[in-house]
Amino acid sequence: MGMRNVLRRAIMQGSANLNVMIMAARRAGRSLIKDFQEVENLQVSSKSAGDFVSRADIAAEKIIHEQLMDARPNYGWLGEESDPIDGKDPTRRWIVDPLDGTTNFLHGMPHWSVSIALEHKGEIVSAVVYDPPKDEMFVAEKGQGAWMNESRLRVSDRSRMIEAVFATGVPNGARAYLPETLQDLARLMPKTAGVRRWGSAALDLAYVSAGRFDGYWERGLNAWDIAAGLLLVREAGGFVEGLEKGTNPMESAGLISANGAIFETLCKELRS
């Protein structure tokens, strides 16, 4: 029932573009859920499971690409799994992560998402983050607020760090930023109610917009990880900046986001 309400609300209040994005996210979500149910049969070998998830990811991006580009053939495209496309309309482009939380997906953990953003003249104007396992559809449009299914979203109003729960990402394997992230954690963890590492940047930002997390920071992100989530947080009354003061998070090596009461304190801790 929730999904029908989302669509009804989007059709009534949202733009035609947002409707196209919701439909594309739902269709990709259905394909991914089917594949997710298969993953547990493939746990015998991480290689076969890894290949399978990679194919699921690419198939989901193909579904989204077809839906969006059929509807708006002149827009540009930036996706995790395919080459960028310069659109005939240079002012607009889709920014897509078809499966954010691949490691969770691979391990049968139901916490991953589809992220679709529309950028206009360098600014995100429409956003969808869809969590298919939980059937939670987070949507936002510039100046129109943020919603999850039929509920209006607001960031939390906690103002004390010791009562606040934060999300972050910890680099895995041989990726950069591990020493800096460990320093962040050593500085912040004693001062907070907890730090979570849940493995989907798009959902971390969506959860900040819903007041589930009080703040989120992460180093070493890509534009498609965060594009939709940025608008969700801002439209829910939160703040987002690049890790370095004054930088655009879309062009920065990382970001900081939080509710208004905690944002400055979090920035000071992470930038000191």
N, C-alpha and C positions, 0 to 999 in steps of 0.2 A: 504494500500500500504506500509506503514511504516514497518509492521511486515514482509512482504515478503522481503523487503530490508535487514532487520536485519538478516533473515535466510540466504539470499544470501551471505551477507557479512561474517557471521559466517562460512558458508560452505566453502567460499573461503579462509578466513584468520584464522578462529578459529580452535581449535583442535576438534577432534572427541568428546572428553568429553564435550566441551562447547556446541556442537550441541545437545547432549543428554540432557544437562541441560536446554537449551532453549525450547526444545520440551516438557520436563516434566513440566516446568513452565507454558507454554501455555496451556497444557492440564488441569493442576490444575486450572489455571485461568478461563478457560471456565466453569468448574464445579462450581467454587466459584461465578462467575457472575450470573449463573442461580439461585444459592441459595440467592445471594444478592438481586435479583429482588423479591424473595419471602419474604424477611425480613419485608418489609413494611406491609405485610398482617398479621404479627404476633405481631404488637406493642401493642395489647390489654393487653398482660401479659408479663412482662420482664422475667418471669420464662420460659414460652414456647419459647420466642425468644432466651433466653440464651441457652436453651437446643438445639434448632435448630442450632445456630451458632456453638456450640461445635461439633455437628454432621458434619456440613459443613467443619469445621477445620480438623477433623479426616478423613473425606472422601478425602479431598485434599491431606493430608499427605500420605494416602494409594495409591493414584494415582502416586504421586512423587516417593514413595518407590518402587512401582512395576516397573516403568519406569527405574529408576536408577539402581536398583538391578538386573533387567533383563539384562541390558546393561553391568554392571560391577559387577558380582556376588561375586567377591573376595574382594571388597572394604568394609570398615567399615561404620557405620551409626550412626549419632547423630541427633535426631529430637526432636522437642518440645513435640509431642504427643505420642511418643512410646519409648520403651526401647532401649538403645544403643546396637549396634551390633559390636563385634570385627571381623574384616574381616580376611580372610586368608592372604590377603596382609596387614600387620600391618602398612605400611607406608602411606596408603591412606584411607581417609574416607570422606563421604558426610556429610555436616552439613546443616540442613534444618529447616526453619520455614515456614510452609505451609500457615499461615495466620498471618502476622504481622500487628497489628492494629485491633484486635478483637472488641474493644469497638466501634471504628468508624463503623465497619461492622454492629454491632448489632444495631446502631442508624441510619443506612441508609446513613452514610456519605461516599462518594466515595473517601476515602484516606486510602488505605490498600495495602498490597503487599505480594508476594510470594518470599522467599529468599532461594537461593540454593548456597552453596559454596563447593568447592573441596579442601581438605587439603592434602598436601603431605609433609611428614616428619615434621609435626608441622607448616607448612607454607601454607597460602591460595594461591592457584595457579590459580583457575578459579572461577568466580563469576557471578551470575545472580540475579538481583532484578527486578521483574516484577510487574508493577502497572496495573492490568487488567482494572479498570474503565477508565483509561486514555490511555490505550494501549501503555504505555511507557516501553520499555525493556532496562534495564541498564545492560551492560555486560562488563567484564574485564578479561584479562588473564595476568599473571605475565610477565612483560617485553613487552607487546603488546599494552598497552594503555587501555583506557576505552571509551565506546561508549554508546549512547542512541539512539535506532533505527539506523538511518544511520549517526548520527552526532558524531564526535569525542568530547570527554568531556575534559574540562580544569577547574580547580578550579578558583575562581575569583581572581582578583589582587588588591582588595581593601586593603589599608594598614592602614586606620584610623578607630579605633574602633567606633567612632561616626557615621560613614557612613555604618557600617557593621550590617548585620542581622544574628542572631544566632538562632539555634534550641536547645531545650532541652526536657527532659521529667520531669513531676512533679508527684511524687508518689501519687497514689490514695488509697482510703480506708485506711487500717491500715498498709500499707507497710512502711518499714524502709526508711531512708534517707530524710524524709520530712524537718526536721530542717536544714540540710546541704544544701538542694536544695533551700530553701527559703533564706538562707544566700548568696548562689551563685547569686540568682536573685537580691537581694538587692544591692549587690556589682556591678553587671554587668549592670543592666538595665539603670541606669543613664548615663552610658558611651557609649551606643550603639544606633543604629537606630531602634532596636527592637529585641525582643526574641519571638519566636514562639514555641507553644507546639502542634504539629500536630498528635502525637499519633502512629507513626510507625518509630521505630529506623532505620530499613533498608532503608526506604525512606529518613529519615533525612540525612543519610550518602550519599545516592545516590544524594540528592540535593546539598550537599557540593561538590561532584565530578562534578556536572553540573554547579557550580558557582551560584546556586540559593540561597543557604545559604553560608555565609562566614565562618561559623564555627558551631560546634555542640559539646555539652558535655552532659553526662548523668551518673547518679549513678545507681548501682544495676542492671546491664544488664546481660543477659545470652549469651553464645557463639553463639547460633543460631540467636539471634537478630542482631548480628553485623558482623558475619564472612564474608559474601559476601560484605557488605558495606565497610569494611576495605580496601579490595583490590581495590574497585572502587575509593576510595579517593586517595590511594597511586598512582594508575596508571593514575589518572588525575592530578598528581603533588602536591597533598596535603600531610599533615602530620597527623599521628594518634599515640597517646601514651595512656597508662593507666593513670588513674587520679593521681596515685602516680608515681612520676618520676622514669623512668627506668623500669616500669612494662609492661608486655605484656598485651595489652587490652583484649585479649581472656581469660586471667587468672586473670584479675583485677576486682575490684568491680565497675569499670566504665571507661569511656574513654573521651579523649579530641581530637577533630580533627578540622583542619582549614587549610586555605591556608598558604603558607610560610610566607607571610608578617605579618600575625596577630598571628600566632601560639604561639610564645614565650610570647607575651603579654597576650594572653588568658590563657596560662598555669600559668603564674605568678599570675594573678587575682584569678584563681580557687585553686591554691595550697597555697595561702598566709594564 
